[in-house]
Amino acid sequence: MHTLVHSPSATTNMLDRVLSSRRVTSHLDDAETDASADDSKTKKQNLSLLASNYLSRLSHFCICPTACLLICLLLAVILITSLAFHSRSFVCVSDPGSRAGFFGLEGLESDFGSLGVPWCRSKHGKTVQWTSKDLLKGLEEFVSIYETRPIKNNIYGMGFDHSFGLWFIAKWLKPVLMIESGVFKGHSTWVLRQAMPDTPIISLSPRHPEKYLKKGPAYVDGNCTYLAGKDFVDFGSVDWKSMMKKHGITDLSRVLIFFDDHQNELKRVKQALDAGFRHLVFEDNYDTGTGDHYSLRQICDQSYIRGGGHSCFRDSDEARIRLKRKLFWEKAVGIDELCGPNEAWWGVGGWMRDDFNHSNKPISYAEHFQNSRFIESILDVYWELPPVAGPSLTHQTRYDPARATSPIVEDGRYGLFQQLGLSRLDRSVFNGYTQMVYLEISEQES
Ligand SMILES: C[S@@+](CC[C@H](N)C(=O)[O-])C[C@H]1O[C@@H](n2cnc3c(N)ncnc32)[C@H](O)[C@@H]1O
């Protein structure tokens, strides 16, 4: 284990890294500019240019009107067929997004946030200072790192979007210690290690990742303290004070905690707060009406938040839109699933789920509302990772774009998608987005 050295200005430095405005100029800026002249558009333009050239040349030869009409018809058929083969929106009519476009339901694939994107208000309205350019630059670097991952098939664990998000956040914050709860085969440990090659990790999980090595690929880190297997202790029961002392940590604001353990996130925030930790990432920030534990997004889904609150009225626009979207997106929920007895829409049909839904209890709206007020009272920053790319590019069929923020690489920008190396990845890795969230807890008075 490394000996940790801390400067007195460590907290300020870390906060500065999060909050100081940072503009990155890189060759990606050029790439972006190039890609904004999107190649699919370029192709279409070239094709119409070609067509008009042909037609103007043809006019010189058209003496017989019937022959001329026939030739024109033939050219039109060739042009339409050619467009169909060159345009990406026509290539895969079998995926839900494209099907939507094909049947004239345009907008279903690219209407990000149209059903509202709830978020948690922070006390002072602060936000992260990394920009979409920083995210693009990060993506450009991360794709080739991701390709070297030891666990290629991480079903039930993180896919590409969240792996990128965790790597990016850890790399940006530069913590002196990283703690993860919920390890599985060790993919997220590997991601943290790629972001911070020399930083110690503490990993908590009931099953040690080395157990998985017997069956196939897994990752066990050499600079990680495992509270796993027979040494497992739940995050809420660890004596963090003595653990930090053991690791030489004096400044808790330089520690990053990553939760992927499917526990009630309100419970985890309170435990982290009690221990004095300030930088938290939750992998599965489930949307209202979905998931196996009470999430930050569910907690903050309130009618006073733009994009928050729901109506259980079955003859409402929301009900109609939700019904339609269920046809296209696996995680979309209809009003019947969203609303439990007595029109309880908060949590999952009025339930506060915990521990992979092994334990749950009904909560009243008043209690739910109080929970959101509590979160607001201790929060400096709430930031949801956007999906890496739009569904027409990734072919993801799971999350409903209507409940997500706009992606880093927007639909239609295939040039950029390709340039970043994202087109090299198997499309199954894009199917796990659940609004990973980064929280910065306010400094508490001691
Ligand atoms: C979804 S998996 C984690 C996936 C992993 N982070 C990855 O990206 O591959 C959830 C893990 O949480 C573990 N788990 C269950 N209860 C836990 C608890 N109370 N504390 C920590 N981990 C727990 C499970 O055994 C499982 O390994």
PDBQT file of the ligand as one rigid body, heavy atoms in Angstrom, charges set to zero:
ROOT
HETATM    1  C1  LIG A 501     -24.042  -4.884 -10.337  1.00  0.00    +0.000 C 
HETATM    2  S1  LIG A 501     -22.842  -5.746  -9.463  1.00  0.00    +0.000 S 
HETATM    3  C2  LIG A 501     -21.433  -4.711  -9.525  1.00  0.00    +0.000 C 
HETATM    4  C3  LIG A 501     -20.849  -4.618 -10.876  1.00  0.00    +0.000 C 
HETATM    5  C4  LIG A 501     -19.453  -4.032 -10.933  1.00  0.00    +0.000 C 
HETATM    6  N1  LIG A 501     -19.369  -2.744 -10.305  1.00  0.00    +0.000 N 
HETATM    7  C5  LIG A 501     -19.039  -3.926 -12.377  1.00  0.00    +0.000 C 
HETATM    8  O1  LIG A 501     -19.034  -2.850 -12.936  1.00  0.00    +0.000 OA
HETATM    9  O2  LIG A 501     -18.753  -4.921 -12.984  1.00  0.00    +0.000 OA
HETATM   10  C6  LIG A 501     -23.396  -5.572  -7.833  1.00  0.00    +0.000 C 
HETATM   11  C7  LIG A 501     -22.457  -6.189  -6.816  1.00  0.00    +0.000 C 
HETATM   12  O3  LIG A 501     -22.832  -5.736  -5.520  1.00  0.00    +0.000 OA
HETATM   13  C8  LIG A 501     -22.591  -6.796  -4.611  1.00  0.00    +0.000 C 
HETATM   14  N2  LIG A 501     -23.307  -6.498  -3.355  1.00  0.00    +0.000 N 
HETATM   15  C9  LIG A 501     -24.478  -6.993  -2.883  1.00  0.00    +0.000 A 
HETATM   16  N3  LIG A 501     -24.745  -6.442  -1.685  1.00  0.00    +0.000 NA
HETATM   17  C10 LIG A 501     -23.723  -5.613  -1.386  1.00  0.00    +0.000 A 
HETATM   18  C11 LIG A 501     -23.429  -4.766  -0.288  1.00  0.00    +0.000 A 
HETATM   19  N4  LIG A 501     -24.246  -4.650   0.751  1.00  0.00    +0.000 N 
HETATM   20  N5  LIG A 501     -22.278  -4.067  -0.320  1.00  0.00    +0.000 NA
HETATM   21  C12 LIG A 501     -21.436  -4.147  -1.360  1.00  0.00    +0.000 A 
HETATM   22  N6  LIG A 501     -21.677  -4.926  -2.441  1.00  0.00    +0.000 NA
HETATM   23  C13 LIG A 501     -22.811  -5.649  -2.447  1.00  0.00    +0.000 A 
HETATM   24  C14 LIG A 501     -23.059  -7.992  -5.373  1.00  0.00    +0.000 C 
HETATM   25  O4  LIG A 501     -22.565  -9.174  -4.804  1.00  0.00    +0.000 OA
HETATM   26  C15 LIG A 501     -22.495  -7.693  -6.753  1.00  0.00    +0.000 C 
HETATM   27  O5  LIG A 501     -21.183  -8.191  -6.871  1.00  0.00    +0.000 OA
ENDROOT
TORSDOF 0
